[in-house]
């Protein structure tokens, strides 16, 4: 009887640790794709609402990162928008599972050609819907 109880407790804890967390409802793939290079911080906030965290990067006052999702225990998506003095310079989304992660979307400029580089649009909807 005690063994069955311990097995049930273990399975319950295991299942809850494997649970999948999703992004906030207002952050969707459609809205993420509306964010363009060069946009101001206010324009991004109009689309994605207030970030959960803002932090400075580097030594320049204009370099900042907005984080739009919270870190969770196991399976969860993350979204960051990076700014420099000219506005958005990259957007990056990642999905964390167990103790690993997978990049799922990116928007930036190619440093050599200065052209826009975007990948992962079709995968984005799986994690931000």
C-alpha positions in Angstrom: 0.0 0.0 0.0 2.8 2.4 0.9 4.7 1.5 -2.3 1.6 2.4 -4.4 1.3 5.7 -2.6 5.0 6.6 -3.3 4.6 5.6 -6.9 1.6 7.8 -7.3 3.4 10.7 -5.6 6.5 10.2 -7.8 4.4 10.1 -11.0 2.5 13.2 -10.0 5.7 15.1 -9.3 7.3 13.9 -12.5 4.3 14.9 -14.6 4.1 18.3 -13.1 7.9 18.9 -13.6 7.4 18.1 -17.3 4.5 20.5 -17.8 4.7 22.9 -20.6 4.4 26.7 -19.9 3.3 29.0 -22.6 3.9 32.7 -23.3 1.5 35.3 -22.1 -1.7 35.4 -24.2 -1.0 38.9 -25.6 2.4 37.8 -27.0 1.6 36.0 -30.2 3.5 35.0 -33.3 1.6 37.6 -35.3 2.6 40.4 -33.0 6.2 39.3 -32.8 6.4 39.3 -36.6 5.2 43.0 -36.5 8.4 44.0 -34.7 10.8 45.4 -37.3 14.4 46.5 -37.2 14.9 50.1 -36.3 11.6 50.5 -34.3 11.7 52.6 -31.2 11.2 51.2 -27.7 7.7 52.8 -27.6 6.7 51.2 -30.9 7.7 47.8 -29.6 5.7 48.4 -26.3 2.7 49.4 -28.4 2.8 46.0 -30.1 4.0 43.6 -27.3 3.0 45.6 -24.2 5.4 46.3 -21.3 8.3 43.8 -21.0 8.7 41.8 -17.8 12.3 42.9 -17.6 14.5 45.6 -19.1 18.3 45.6 -18.8 21.2 47.6 -20.2 23.8 46.0 -22.4 27.3 47.2 -22.9 28.7 50.6 -22.1 26.4 52.7 -24.4 23.2 54.2 -23.0 21.2 53.2 -26.0 22.0 49.5 -25.8 19.1 47.8 -24.0 17.3 44.4 -23.9 13.6 43.9 -23.3 12.6 40.5 -22.0 8.9 39.7 -22.7 8.5 36.3 -21.0 9.2 34.9 -17.6 11.7 32.0 -16.9 9.9 28.9 -15.7 11.0 25.6 -14.2 11.3 23.4 -17.3 9.5 23.8 -20.6 8.9 27.4 -21.7 9.4 29.9 -24.5 11.5 33.1 -24.1 11.4 36.3 -26.2 13.9 39.2 -26.2 14.1 42.4 -28.2 17.5 44.1 -28.3 18.0 47.8 -29.0 20.9 50.0 -29.8 20.9 53.8 -30.3 19.0 53.4 -33.6 16.2 51.2 -32.3 15.5 47.5 -32.6 18.7 45.7 -33.8 17.5 42.1 -33.2 14.7 39.9 -32.0 15.3 36.5 -30.6 13.0 33.7 -29.4 14.1 30.5 -27.8 12.4 27.4 -26.3 13.8 25.9 -23.1 13.1 22.2 -22.4 14.5 20.3 -19.5 18.1 21.5 -19.4 18.6 22.4 -23.0 17.2 25.1 -25.4 16.4 25.6 -29.0 16.4 28.9 -31.0 13.1 29.2 -32.7 13.1 32.7 -34.3 15.6 35.4 -35.1 15.5 38.8 -36.8 18.7 40.8 -37.2 21.0 42.4 -39.8 23.7 40.5 -41.6 26.9 42.3 -40.5 28.6 41.9 -43.8 25.9 42.9 -46.2 23.7 45.0 -43.8 20.7 43.2 -45.1 17.8 41.9 -42.9 18.2 38.3 -41.8 15.1 36.4 -40.5 14.6 32.8 -39.7 12.1 30.5 -37.9 8.8 32.3 -38.8 6.9 29.0 -39.3 8.1 27.5 -36.0 7.2 30.6 -34.0 3.5 29.8 -34.1 4.0 26.5 -32.3 5.3 28.4 -29.2 3.6 31.8 -29.3 -0.1 31.3 -30.3 
